[in-house]
């Protein structure tokens, strides 16, 4: 891994650039749509149950 890092390291005169530390033959990430929807529903339920959390969230976003 260190060899790949050193091979991908370059300097363009202003800053250093380095390649990503993992190989290009990585498999695709699994689909997490169901988990994302479940998390969204949990957040919506929490915000609906707490005026303070809802107000804080609205101010933040």
PDBQT receptor file of N, H, CA, C and O in Angstrom, charges set to zero:
ATOM      1  N   UNK A   1       0.824  -1.185   0.000  1.00  0.00    +0.000 N 
ATOM      2  CA  UNK A   1       0.000   0.000   0.000  1.00  0.00    +0.000 C 
ATOM      3  C   UNK A   1       0.872   1.253   0.000  1.00  0.00    +0.000 C 
ATOM      4  O   UNK A   1       0.567   2.222  -0.696  1.00  0.00    +0.000 OA
ATOM      5  N   UNK A   2       1.940   1.238   0.767  1.00  0.00    +0.000 N 
ATOM      6  H   UNK A   2       2.187   0.451   1.332  1.00  0.00    +0.000 HD
ATOM      7  CA  UNK A   2       2.827   2.397   0.824  1.00  0.00    +0.000 C 
ATOM      8  C   UNK A   2       3.455   2.664  -0.542  1.00  0.00    +0.000 C 
ATOM      9  O   UNK A   2       3.668   3.815  -0.923  1.00  0.00    +0.000 OA
ATOM     10  N   UNK A   3       3.748   1.596  -1.269  1.00  0.00    +0.000 N 
ATOM     11  H   UNK A   3       3.575   0.661  -0.960  1.00  0.00    +0.000 HD
ATOM     12  CA  UNK A   3       4.337   1.757  -2.601  1.00  0.00    +0.000 C 
ATOM     13  C   UNK A   3       3.352   2.439  -3.550  1.00  0.00    +0.000 C 
ATOM     14  O   UNK A   3       3.740   3.313  -4.324  1.00  0.00    +0.000 OA
ATOM     15  N   UNK A   4       2.073   2.040  -3.493  1.00  0.00    +0.000 N 
ATOM     16  H   UNK A   4       1.758   1.329  -2.864  1.00  0.00    +0.000 HD
ATOM     17  CA  UNK A   4       1.054   2.675  -4.324  1.00  0.00    +0.000 C 
ATOM     18  C   UNK A   4       0.927   4.153  -3.976  1.00  0.00    +0.000 C 
ATOM     19  O   UNK A   4       0.786   4.999  -4.858  1.00  0.00    +0.000 OA
ATOM     20  N   UNK A   5       0.980   4.453  -2.689  1.00  0.00    +0.000 N 
ATOM     21  H   UNK A   5       1.095   3.765  -1.972  1.00  0.00    +0.000 HD
ATOM     22  CA  UNK A   5       0.895   5.837  -2.236  1.00  0.00    +0.000 C 
ATOM     23  C   UNK A   5       2.053   6.653  -2.796  1.00  0.00    +0.000 C 
ATOM     24  O   UNK A   5       1.853   7.742  -3.334  1.00  0.00    +0.000 OA
ATOM     25  N   UNK A   6       3.250   6.126  -2.668  1.00  0.00    +0.000 N 
ATOM     26  H   UNK A   6       3.413   5.242  -2.231  1.00  0.00    +0.000 HD
ATOM     27  CA  UNK A   6       4.433   6.839  -3.157  1.00  0.00    +0.000 C 
ATOM     28  C   UNK A   6       4.413   6.988  -4.679  1.00  0.00    +0.000 C 
ATOM     29  O   UNK A   6       4.844   8.014  -5.205  1.00  0.00    +0.000 OA
ATOM     30  N   UNK A   7       3.918   5.975  -5.384  1.00  0.00    +0.000 N 
ATOM     31  H   UNK A   7       3.568   5.142  -4.956  1.00  0.00    +0.000 HD
ATOM     32  CA  UNK A   7       3.848   6.045  -6.845  1.00  0.00    +0.000 C 
ATOM     33  C   UNK A   7       2.846   7.090  -7.323  1.00  0.00    +0.000 C 
ATOM     34  O   UNK A   7       3.040   7.691  -8.380  1.00  0.00    +0.000 OA
ATOM     35  N   UNK A   8       1.791   7.313  -6.566  1.00  0.00    +0.000 N 
ATOM     36  H   UNK A   8       1.634   6.825  -5.707  1.00  0.00    +0.000 HD
ATOM     37  CA  UNK A   8       0.760   8.255  -6.996  1.00  0.00    +0.000 C 
ATOM     38  C   UNK A   8       1.009   9.677  -6.500  1.00  0.00    +0.000 C 
ATOM     39  O   UNK A   8       0.272  10.593  -6.867  1.00  0.00    +0.000 OA
ATOM     40  N   UNK A   9       2.020   9.874  -5.683  1.00  0.00    +0.000 N 
ATOM     41  H   UNK A   9       2.619   9.131  -5.385  1.00  0.00    +0.000 HD
ATOM     42  CA  UNK A   9       2.323  11.184  -5.115  1.00  0.00    +0.000 C 
ATOM     43  C   UNK A   9       2.945  12.097  -6.167  1.00  0.00    +0.000 C 
ATOM     44  O   UNK A   9       3.877  11.707  -6.870  1.00  0.00    +0.000 OA
ATOM     45  N   UNK A  10       2.415  13.322  -6.266  1.00  0.00    +0.000 N 
ATOM     46  H   UNK A  10       1.657  13.639  -5.695  1.00  0.00    +0.000 HD
ATOM     47  CA  UNK A  10       2.991  14.298  -7.191  1.00  0.00    +0.000 C 
ATOM     48  C   UNK A  10       2.875  15.696  -6.599  1.00  0.00    +0.000 C 
ATOM     49  O   UNK A  10       2.049  15.947  -5.721  1.00  0.00    +0.000 OA
ATOM     50  N   UNK A  11       3.711  16.594  -7.089  1.00  0.00    +0.000 N 
ATOM     51  H   UNK A  11       4.382  16.390  -7.802  1.00  0.00    +0.000 HD
ATOM     52  CA  UNK A  11       3.719  17.982  -6.637  1.00  0.00    +0.000 C 
ATOM     53  C   UNK A  11       3.606  18.860  -7.870  1.00  0.00    +0.000 C 
ATOM     54  O   UNK A  11       4.420  18.744  -8.786  1.00  0.00    +0.000 OA
ATOM     55  N   UNK A  12       2.605  19.739  -7.908  1.00  0.00    +0.000 N 
ATOM     56  H   UNK A  12       1.944  19.833  -7.164  1.00  0.00    +0.000 HD
ATOM     57  CA  UNK A  12       2.375  20.560  -9.101  1.00  0.00    +0.000 C 
ATOM     58  C   UNK A  12       2.968  21.971  -8.996  1.00  0.00    +0.000 C 
ATOM     59  O   UNK A  12       2.642  22.845  -9.800  1.00  0.00    +0.000 OA
ATOM     60  N   UNK A  13       3.825  22.187  -8.020  1.00  0.00    +0.000 N 
ATOM     61  H   UNK A  13       4.090  21.477  -7.367  1.00  0.00    +0.000 HD
ATOM     62  CA  UNK A  13       4.429  23.498  -7.837  1.00  0.00    +0.000 C 
ATOM     63  C   UNK A  13       3.802  24.286  -6.707  1.00  0.00    +0.000 C 
ATOM     64  O   UNK A  13       4.426  25.182  -6.138  1.00  0.00    +0.000 OA
ATOM     65  N   UNK A  14       2.555  23.943  -6.384  1.00  0.00    +0.000 N 
ATOM     66  H   UNK A  14       2.049  23.214  -6.846  1.00  0.00    +0.000 HD
ATOM     67  CA  UNK A  14       1.851  24.619  -5.291  1.00  0.00    +0.000 C 
ATOM     68  C   UNK A  14       1.425  23.652  -4.193  1.00  0.00    +0.000 C 
ATOM     69  O   UNK A  14       1.497  23.968  -3.006  1.00  0.00    +0.000 OA
ATOM     70  N   UNK A  15       0.986  22.482  -4.606  1.00  0.00    +0.000 N 
ATOM     71  H   UNK A  15       0.928  22.225  -5.570  1.00  0.00    +0.000 HD
ATOM     72  CA  UNK A  15       0.489  21.521  -3.610  1.00  0.00    +0.000 C 
ATOM     73  C   UNK A  15       0.759  20.093  -4.050  1.00  0.00    +0.000 C 
ATOM     74  O   UNK A  15       0.991  19.805  -5.224  1.00  0.00    +0.000 OA
ATOM     75  N   UNK A  16       0.720  19.223  -3.072  1.00  0.00    +0.000 N 
ATOM     76  H   UNK A  16       0.531  19.457  -2.119  1.00  0.00    +0.000 HD
ATOM     77  CA  UNK A  16       0.910  17.801  -3.337  1.00  0.00    +0.000 C 
ATOM     78  C   UNK A  16      -0.425  17.164  -3.689  1.00  0.00    +0.000 C 
ATOM     79  O   UNK A  16      -1.473  17.580  -3.195  1.00  0.00    +0.000 OA
ATOM     80  N   UNK A  17      -0.378  16.161  -4.540  1.00  0.00    +0.000 N 
ATOM     81  H   UNK A  17       0.473  15.824  -4.941  1.00  0.00    +0.000 HD
ATOM     82  CA  UNK A  17      -1.560  15.378  -4.892  1.00  0.00    +0.000 C 
ATOM     83  C   UNK A  17      -1.217  13.917  -4.671  1.00  0.00    +0.000 C 
ATOM     84  O   UNK A  17      -0.090  13.485  -4.917  1.00  0.00    +0.000 OA
ATOM     85  N   UNK A  18      -2.202  13.161  -4.204  1.00  0.00    +0.000 N 
ATOM     86  H   UNK A  18      -3.117  13.512  -4.005  1.00  0.00    +0.000 HD
ATOM     87  CA  UNK A  18      -1.997  11.737  -3.981  1.00  0.00    +0.000 C 
ATOM     88  C   UNK A  18      -3.256  10.993  -4.415  1.00  0.00    +0.000 C 
ATOM     89  O   UNK A  18      -4.372  11.483  -4.244  1.00  0.00    +0.000 OA
ATOM     90  N   UNK A  19      -3.060   9.808  -4.975  1.00  0.00    +0.000 N 
ATOM     91  H   UNK A  19      -2.153   9.410  -5.113  1.00  0.00    +0.000 HD
ATOM     92  CA  UNK A  19      -4.188   9.005  -5.416  1.00  0.00    +0.000 C 
ATOM     93  C   UNK A  19      -4.949   8.409  -4.244  1.00  0.00    +0.000 C 
ATOM     94  O   UNK A  19      -4.490   8.439  -3.102  1.00  0.00    +0.000 OA
ATOM     95  N   UNK A  20      -6.109   7.874  -4.544  1.00  0.00    +0.000 N 
ATOM     96  H   UNK A  20      -6.482   7.849  -5.471  1.00  0.00    +0.000 HD
ATOM     97  CA  UNK A  20      -6.908   7.225  -3.512  1.00  0.00    +0.000 C 
ATOM     98  C   UNK A  20      -6.184   5.981  -3.010  1.00  0.00    +0.000 C 
ATOM     99  O   UNK A  20      -5.527   5.289  -3.788  1.00  0.00    +0.000 OA
ATOM    100  N   UNK A  21      -6.298   5.693  -1.724  1.00  0.00    +0.000 N 
ATOM    101  H   UNK A  21      -6.832   6.254  -1.091  1.00  0.00    +0.000 HD
ATOM    102  CA  UNK A  21      -5.509   4.608  -1.139  1.00  0.00    +0.000 C 
ATOM    103  C   UNK A  21      -6.001   3.194  -1.435  1.00  0.00    +0.000 C 
ATOM    104  O   UNK A  21      -5.339   2.232  -1.044  1.00  0.00    +0.000 OA
ATOM    105  N   UNK A  22      -7.126   3.037  -2.103  1.00  0.00    +0.000 N 
ATOM    106  H   UNK A  22      -7.663   3.819  -2.420  1.00  0.00    +0.000 HD
ATOM    107  CA  UNK A  22      -7.610   1.684  -2.377  1.00  0.00    +0.000 C 
ATOM    108  C   UNK A  22      -7.443   1.370  -3.859  1.00  0.00    +0.000 C 
ATOM    109  O   UNK A  22      -7.334   2.271  -4.690  1.00  0.00    +0.000 OA
ATOM    110  N   UNK A  23      -7.426   0.120  -4.163  1.00  0.00    +0.000 N 
ATOM    111  H   UNK A  23      -7.515  -0.612  -3.488  1.00  0.00    +0.000 HD
ATOM    112  CA  UNK A  23      -7.189  -0.300  -5.543  1.00  0.00    +0.000 C 
ATOM    113  C   UNK A  23      -8.416  -0.057  -6.406  1.00  0.00    +0.000 C 
ATOM    114  O   UNK A  23      -9.524   0.101  -5.893  1.00  0.00    +0.000 OA
ATOM    115  N   UNK A  24      -8.216  -0.026  -7.702  1.00  0.00    +0.000 N 
ATOM    116  H   UNK A  24      -7.315  -0.154  -8.118  1.00  0.00    +0.000 HD
ATOM    117  CA  UNK A  24      -9.296   0.240  -8.640  1.00  0.00    +0.000 C 
ATOM    118  C   UNK A  24     -10.233  -0.930  -8.850  1.00  0.00    +0.000 C 
ATOM    119  O   UNK A  24     -11.271  -0.771  -9.492  1.00  0.00    +0.000 OA
ATOM    120  N   UNK A  25      -9.903  -2.094  -8.332  1.00  0.00    +0.000 N 
ATOM    121  H   UNK A  25      -9.060  -2.224  -7.810  1.00  0.00    +0.000 HD
ATOM    122  CA  UNK A  25     -10.760  -3.260  -8.548  1.00  0.00    +0.000 C 
ATOM    123  C   UNK A  25     -11.761  -3.468  -7.420  1.00  0.00    +0.000 C 
ATOM    124  O   UNK A  25     -12.235  -4.584  -7.205  1.00  0.00    +0.000 OA
ATOM    125  N   UNK A  26     -12.082  -2.411  -6.706  1.00  0.00    +0.000 N 
ATOM    126  H   UNK A  26     -11.697  -1.504  -6.880  1.00  0.00    +0.000 HD
ATOM    127  CA  UNK A  26     -13.066  -2.513  -5.625  1.00  0.00    +0.000 C 
ATOM    128  C   UNK A  26     -14.443  -2.813  -6.210  1.00  0.00    +0.000 C 
ATOM    129  O   UNK A  26     -14.807  -2.290  -7.263  1.00  0.00    +0.000 OA
ATOM    130  N   UNK A  27     -15.186  -3.639  -5.536  1.00  0.00    +0.000 N 
ATOM    131  H   UNK A  27     -14.890  -4.064  -4.680  1.00  0.00    +0.000 HD
ATOM    132  CA  UNK A  27     -16.540  -3.926  -5.984  1.00  0.00    +0.000 C 
ATOM    133  C   UNK A  27     -17.449  -2.755  -5.617  1.00  0.00    +0.000 C 
ATOM    134  O   UNK A  27     -17.111  -1.930  -4.767  1.00  0.00    +0.000 OA
ATOM    135  N   UNK A  28     -18.596  -2.699  -6.267  1.00  0.00    +0.000 N 
ATOM    136  H   UNK A  28     -18.870  -3.369  -6.957  1.00  0.00    +0.000 HD
ATOM    137  CA  UNK A  28     -19.549  -1.627  -5.996  1.00  0.00    +0.000 C 
ATOM    138  C   UNK A  28     -20.062  -1.718  -4.567  1.00  0.00    +0.000 C 
ATOM    139  O   UNK A  28     -20.153  -2.798  -3.984  1.00  0.00    +0.000 OA
ATOM    140  N   UNK A  29     -20.390  -0.567  -4.027  1.00  0.00    +0.000 N 
ATOM    141  H   UNK A  29     -20.316   0.311  -4.500  1.00  0.00    +0.000 HD
ATOM    142  CA  UNK A  29     -20.966  -0.541  -2.687  1.00  0.00    +0.000 C 
ATOM    143  C   UNK A  29     -22.382  -1.098  -2.731  1.00  0.00    +0.000 C 
ATOM    144  O   UNK A  29     -23.061  -0.976  -3.750  1.00  0.00    +0.000 OA
ATOM    145  N   UNK A  30     -22.834  -1.704  -1.642  1.00  0.00    +0.000 N 
ATOM    146  H   UNK A  30     -22.282  -1.803  -0.814  1.00  0.00    +0.000 HD
ATOM    147  CA  UNK A  30     -24.195  -2.228  -1.626  1.00  0.00    +0.000 C 
ATOM    148  C   UNK A  30     -25.211  -1.089  -1.619  1.00  0.00    +0.000 C 
ATOM    149  O   UNK A  30     -24.923   0.013  -1.154  1.00  0.00    +0.000 OA
ATOM    150  N   UNK A  31     -26.385  -1.369  -2.134  1.00  0.00    +0.000 N 
ATOM    151  H   UNK A  31     -26.619  -2.265  -2.512  1.00  0.00    +0.000 HD
ATOM    152  CA  UNK A  31     -27.463  -0.387  -2.144  1.00  0.00    +0.000 C 
ATOM    153  C   UNK A  31     -28.003  -0.261  -0.722  1.00  0.00    +0.000 C 
ATOM    154  O   UNK A  31     -28.331  -1.265  -0.088  1.00  0.00    +0.000 OA
ATOM    155  N   UNK A  32     -28.095   0.969  -0.221  1.00  0.00    +0.000 N 
ATOM    156  H   UNK A  32     -27.829   1.784  -0.736  1.00  0.00    +0.000 HD
ATOM    157  CA  UNK A  32     -28.570   1.173   1.143  1.00  0.00    +0.000 C 
ATOM    158  C   UNK A  32     -29.834   2.019   1.183  1.00  0.00    +0.000 C 
ATOM    159  O   UNK A  32     -30.101   2.697   2.175  1.00  0.00    +0.000 OA
ATOM    160  N   UNK A  33     -30.612   1.982   0.106  1.00  0.00    +0.000 N 
ATOM    161  H   UNK A  33     -30.395   1.432  -0.700  1.00  0.00    +0.000 HD
ATOM    162  CA  UNK A  33     -31.816   2.801   0.011  1.00  0.00    +0.000 C 
ATOM    163  C   UNK A  33     -32.784   2.522   1.156  1.00  0.00    +0.000 C 
ATOM    164  O   UNK A  33     -33.325   3.457   1.747  1.00  0.00    +0.000 OA
ATOM    165  N   UNK A  34     -33.009   1.253   1.477  1.00  0.00    +0.000 N 
ATOM    166  H   UNK A  34     -32.569   0.494   0.998  1.00  0.00    +0.000 HD
ATOM    167  CA  UNK A  34     -33.949   0.909   2.551  1.00  0.00    +0.000 C 
ATOM    168  C   UNK A  34     -33.481   1.472   3.889  1.00  0.00    +0.000 C 
ATOM    169  O   UNK A  34     -34.293   1.960   4.676  1.00  0.00    +0.000 OA
ATOM    170  N   UNK A  35     -32.187   1.408   4.147  1.00  0.00    +0.000 N 
ATOM    171  H   UNK A  35     -31.528   1.012   3.508  1.00  0.00    +0.000 HD
ATOM    172  CA  UNK A  35     -31.644   1.947   5.393  1.00  0.00    +0.000 C 
ATOM    173  C   UNK A  35     -31.790   3.466   5.436  1.00  0.00    +0.000 C 
ATOM    174  O   UNK A  35     -32.091   4.035   6.485  1.00  0.00    +0.000 OA
ATOM    175  N   UNK A  36     -31.578   4.117   4.301  1.00  0.00    +0.000 N 
ATOM    176  H   UNK A  36     -31.333   3.654   3.448  1.00  0.00    +0.000 HD
ATOM    177  CA  UNK A  36     -31.698   5.574   4.241  1.00  0.00    +0.000 C 
ATOM    178  C   UNK A  36     -33.139   6.011   4.480  1.00  0.00    +0.000 C 
ATOM    179  O   UNK A  36     -33.381   6.986   5.191  1.00  0.00    +0.000 OA
ATOM    180  N   UNK A  37     -34.087   5.304   3.896  1.00  0.00    +0.000 N 
ATOM    181  H   UNK A  37     -33.891   4.512   3.318  1.00  0.00    +0.000 HD
ATOM    182  CA  UNK A  37     -35.504   5.635   4.099  1.00  0.00    +0.000 C 
ATOM    183  C   UNK A  37     -35.888   5.429   5.558  1.00  0.00    +0.000 C 
ATOM    184  O   UNK A  37     -36.586   6.261   6.138  1.00  0.00    +0.000 OA
ATOM    185  N   UNK A  38     -35.436   4.325   6.158  1.00  0.00    +0.000 N 
ATOM    186  H   UNK A  38     -34.869   3.650   5.686  1.00  0.00    +0.000 HD
ATOM    187  CA  UNK A  38     -35.740   4.072   7.563  1.00  0.00    +0.000 C 
ATOM    188  C   UNK A  38     -35.167   5.181   8.449  1.00  0.00    +0.000 C 
ATOM    189  O   UNK A  38     -35.829   5.645   9.377  1.00  0.00    +0.000 OA
ATOM    190  N   UNK A  39     -33.947   5.599   8.162  1.00  0.00    +0.000 N 
ATOM    191  H   UNK A  39     -33.408   5.222   7.408  1.00  0.00    +0.000 HD
ATOM    192  CA  UNK A  39     -33.317   6.671   8.941  1.00  0.00    +0.000 C 
ATOM    193  C   UNK A  39     -34.074   7.986   8.769  1.00  0.00    +0.000 C 
ATOM    194  O   UNK A  39     -34.262   8.719   9.740  1.00  0.00    +0.000 OA
ATOM    195  N   UNK A  40     -34.508   8.292   7.561  1.00  0.00    +0.000 N 
ATOM    196  H   UNK A  40     -34.356   7.697   6.772  1.00  0.00    +0.000 HD
ATOM    197  CA  UNK A  40     -35.291   9.498   7.312  1.00  0.00    +0.000 C 
ATOM    198  C   UNK A  40     -36.587   9.482   8.110  1.00  0.00    +0.000 C 
ATOM    199  O   UNK A  40     -36.968  10.496   8.696  1.00  0.00    +0.000 OA
ATOM    200  N   UNK A  41     -37.264   8.344   8.136  1.00  0.00    +0.000 N 
ATOM    201  H   UNK A  41     -36.954   7.521   7.660  1.00  0.00    +0.000 HD
ATOM    202  CA  UNK A  41     -38.514   8.236   8.904  1.00  0.00    +0.000 C 
ATOM    203  C   UNK A  41     -38.264   8.420  10.397  1.00  0.00    +0.000 C 
ATOM    204  O   UNK A  41     -39.067   9.046  11.088  1.00  0.00    +0.000 OA
ATOM    205  N   UNK A  42     -37.158   7.879  10.897  1.00  0.00    +0.000 N 
ATOM    206  H   UNK A  42     -36.505   7.369  10.336  1.00  0.00    +0.000 HD
ATOM    207  CA  UNK A  42     -36.816   8.045  12.314  1.00  0.00    +0.000 C 
ATOM    208  C   UNK A  42     -36.566   9.511  12.649  1.00  0.00    +0.000 C 
ATOM    209  O   UNK A  42     -37.008   9.998  13.690  1.00  0.00    +0.000 OA
ATOM    210  N   UNK A  43     -35.867  10.204  11.780  1.00  0.00    +0.000 N 
ATOM    211  H   UNK A  43     -35.507   9.808  10.935  1.00  0.00    +0.000 HD
ATOM    212  CA  UNK A  43     -35.591  11.626  12.013  1.00  0.00    +0.000 C 
ATOM    213  C   UNK A  43     -36.884  12.428  11.968  1.00  0.00    +0.000 C 
ATOM    214  O   UNK A  43     -37.106  13.295  12.814  1.00  0.00    +0.000 OA
ATOM    215  N   UNK A  44     -37.739  12.146  10.989  1.00  0.00    +0.000 N 
ATOM    216  H   UNK A  44     -37.559  11.442  10.302  1.00  0.00    +0.000 HD
ATOM    217  CA  UNK A  44     -39.017  12.861  10.893  1.00  0.00    +0.000 C 
ATOM    218  C   UNK A  44     -39.870  12.627  12.133  1.00  0.00    +0.000 C 
ATOM    219  O   UNK A  44     -40.503  13.554  12.637  1.00  0.00    +0.000 OA
ATOM    220  N   UNK A  45     -39.889  11.382  12.631  1.00  0.00    +0.000 N 
ATOM    221  H   UNK A  45     -39.375  10.629  12.222  1.00  0.00    +0.000 HD
ATOM    222  CA  UNK A  45     -40.669  11.069  13.826  1.00  0.00    +0.000 C 
ATOM    223  C   UNK A  45     -40.114  11.807  15.041  1.00  0.00    +0.000 C 
ATOM    224  O   UNK A  45     -40.875  12.326  15.858  1.00  0.00    +0.000 OA
ATOM    225  N   UNK A  46     -38.794  11.854  15.157  1.00  0.00    +0.000 N 
ATOM    226  H   UNK A  46     -38.176  11.433  14.493  1.00  0.00    +0.000 HD
ATOM    227  CA  UNK A  46     -38.175  12.550  16.287  1.00  0.00    +0.000 C 
ATOM    228  C   UNK A  46     -38.471  14.043  16.229  1.00  0.00    +0.000 C 
ATOM    229  O   UNK A  46     -38.763  14.659  17.254  1.00  0.00    +0.000 OA
ATOM    230  N   UNK A  47     -38.397  14.622  15.047  1.00  0.00    +0.000 N 
ATOM    231  H   UNK A  47     -38.159  14.121  14.214  1.00  0.00    +0.000 HD
ATOM    232  CA  UNK A  47     -38.659  16.050  14.910  1.00  0.00    +0.000 C 
ATOM    233  C   UNK A  47     -40.125  16.380  15.165  1.00  0.00    +0.000 C 
ATOM    234  O   UNK A  47     -40.437  17.438  15.711  1.00  0.00    +0.000 OA
ATOM    235  N   UNK A  48     -41.022  15.484  14.776  1.00  0.00    +0.000 N 
ATOM    236  H   UNK A  48     -40.769  14.624  14.332  1.00  0.00    +0.000 HD
ATOM    237  CA  UNK A  48     -42.448  15.714  15.007  1.00  0.00    +0.000 C 
ATOM    238  C   UNK A  48     -42.786  15.641  16.487  1.00  0.00    +0.000 C 
ATOM    239  O   UNK A  48     -43.758  16.255  16.927  1.00  0.00    +0.000 OA
ATOM    240  N   UNK A  49     -42.005  14.904  17.259  1.00  0.00    +0.000 N 
ATOM    241  H   UNK A  49     -41.216  14.405  16.901  1.00  0.00    +0.000 HD
ATOM    242  CA  UNK A  49     -42.284  14.737  18.678  1.00  0.00    +0.000 C 
ATOM    243  C   UNK A  49     -41.638  15.771  19.574  1.00  0.00    +0.000 C 
ATOM    244  O   UNK A  49     -41.902  15.790  20.777  1.00  0.00    +0.000 OA
ATOM    245  N   UNK A  50     -40.804  16.625  19.024  1.00  0.00    +0.000 N 
ATOM    246  H   UNK A  50     -40.591  16.609  18.047  1.00  0.00    +0.000 HD
ATOM    247  CA  UNK A  50     -40.094  17.592  19.849  1.00  0.00    +0.000 C 
ATOM    248  C   UNK A  50     -40.041  18.942  19.146  1.00  0.00    +0.000 C 
ATOM    249  O   UNK A  50     -39.387  19.099  18.115  1.00  0.00    +0.000 OA
ATOM    250  N   UNK A  51     -40.745  19.916  19.725  1.00  0.00    +0.000 N 
ATOM    251  H   UNK A  51     -41.277  19.788  20.563  1.00  0.00    +0.000 HD
ATOM    252  CA  UNK A  51     -40.739  21.254  19.137  1.00  0.00    +0.000 C 
ATOM    253  C   UNK A  51     -39.339  21.857  19.142  1.00  0.00    +0.000 C 
ATOM    254  O   UNK A  51     -38.944  22.528  18.189  1.00  0.00    +0.000 OA
ATOM    255  N   UNK A  52     -38.590  21.618  20.215  1.00  0.00    +0.000 N 
ATOM    256  H   UNK A  52     -38.911  21.072  20.989  1.00  0.00    +0.000 HD
ATOM    257  CA  UNK A  52     -37.240  22.180  20.303  1.00  0.00    +0.000 C 
ATOM    258  C   UNK A  52     -36.340  21.591  19.225  1.00  0.00    +0.000 C 
ATOM    259  O   UNK A  52     -35.639  22.330  18.534  1.00  0.00    +0.000 OA
ATOM    260  N   UNK A  53     -36.352  20.268  19.074  1.00  0.00    +0.000 N 
ATOM    261  H   UNK A  53     -36.922  19.668  19.635  1.00  0.00    +0.000 HD
ATOM    262  CA  UNK A  53     -35.527  19.629  18.045  1.00  0.00    +0.000 C 
ATOM    263  C   UNK A  53     -35.933  20.099  16.651  1.00  0.00    +0.000 C 
ATOM    264  O   UNK A  53     -35.082  20.339  15.795  1.00  0.00    +0.000 OA
ATOM    265  N   UNK A  54     -37.235  20.227  16.433  1.00  0.00    +0.000 N 
ATOM    266  H   UNK A  54     -37.927  20.031  17.128  1.00  0.00    +0.000 HD
ATOM    267  CA  UNK A  54     -37.727  20.671  15.137  1.00  0.00    +0.000 C 
ATOM    268  C   UNK A  54     -37.265  22.093  14.828  1.00  0.00    +0.000 C 
ATOM    269  O   UNK A  54     -36.834  22.384  13.711  1.00  0.00    +0.000 OA
ATOM    270  N   UNK A  55     -37.355  22.966  15.813  1.00  0.00    +0.000 N 
ATOM    271  H   UNK A  55     -37.704  22.730  16.720  1.00  0.00    +0.000 HD
ATOM    272  CA  UNK A  55     -36.914  24.349  15.632  1.00  0.00    +0.000 C 
ATOM    273  C   UNK A  55     -35.405  24.412  15.394  1.00  0.00    +0.000 C 
ATOM    274  O   UNK A  55     -34.943  25.135  14.512  1.00  0.00    +0.000 OA
ATOM    275  N   UNK A  56     -34.641  23.654  16.181  1.00  0.00    +0.000 N 
ATOM    276  H   UNK A  56     -35.017  23.067  16.898  1.00  0.00    +0.000 HD
ATOM    277  CA  UNK A  56     -33.189  23.618  15.997  1.00  0.00    +0.000 C 
ATOM    278  C   UNK A  56     -32.824  23.120  14.597  1.00  0.00    +0.000 C 
ATOM    279  O   UNK A  56     -31.935  23.667  13.946  1.00  0.00    +0.000 OA
ATOM    280  N   UNK A  57     -33.514  22.088  14.150  1.00  0.00    +0.000 N 
ATOM    281  H   UNK A  57     -34.237  21.643  14.680  1.00  0.00    +0.000 HD
ATOM    282  CA  UNK A  57     -33.255  21.528  12.825  1.00  0.00    +0.000 C 
ATOM    283  C   UNK A  57     -33.575  22.550  11.737  1.00  0.00    +0.000 C 
ATOM    284  O   UNK A  57     -32.806  22.721  10.792  1.00  0.00    +0.000 OA
ATOM    285  N   UNK A  58     -34.715  23.228  11.877  1.00  0.00    +0.000 N 
ATOM    286  H   UNK A  58     -35.340  23.089  12.645  1.00  0.00    +0.000 HD
ATOM    287  CA  UNK A  58     -35.119  24.231  10.895  1.00  0.00    +0.000 C 
ATOM    288  C   UNK A  58     -34.103  25.364  10.823  1.00  0.00    +0.000 C 
ATOM    289  O   UNK A  58     -33.778  25.841   9.735  1.00  0.00    +0.000 OA
ATOM    290  N   UNK A  59     -33.611  25.788  11.957  1.00  0.00    +0.000 N 
ATOM    291  H   UNK A  59     -33.875  25.401  12.840  1.00  0.00    +0.000 HD
ATOM    292  CA  UNK A  59     -32.605  26.856  11.974  1.00  0.00    +0.000 C 
ATOM    293  C   UNK A  59     -31.299  26.403  11.331  1.00  0.00    +0.000 C 
ATOM    294  O   UNK A  59     -30.638  27.175  10.637  1.00  0.00    +0.000 OA
ATOM    295  N   UNK A  60     -30.939  25.163  11.564  1.00  0.00    +0.000 N 
ATOM    296  H   UNK A  60     -31.476  24.536  12.129  1.00  0.00    +0.000 HD
ATOM    297  CA  UNK A  60     -29.688  24.635  11.037  1.00  0.00    +0.000 C 
ATOM    298  C   UNK A  60     -29.739  24.462   9.526  1.00  0.00    +0.000 C 
ATOM    299  O   UNK A  60     -28.786  24.793   8.819  1.00  0.00    +0.000 OA
ATOM    300  N   UNK A  61     -30.842  23.949   9.047  1.00  0.00    +0.000 N 
ATOM    301  H   UNK A  61     -31.616  23.681   9.621  1.00  0.00    +0.000 HD
ATOM    302  CA  UNK A  61     -30.969  23.680   7.615  1.00  0.00    +0.000 C 
ATOM    303  C   UNK A  61     -31.465  24.919   6.950  1.00  0.00    +0.000 C 
ATOM    304  O   UNK A  61     -31.651  24.935   5.733  1.00  0.00    +0.000 OA
TER     305      UNK A  61
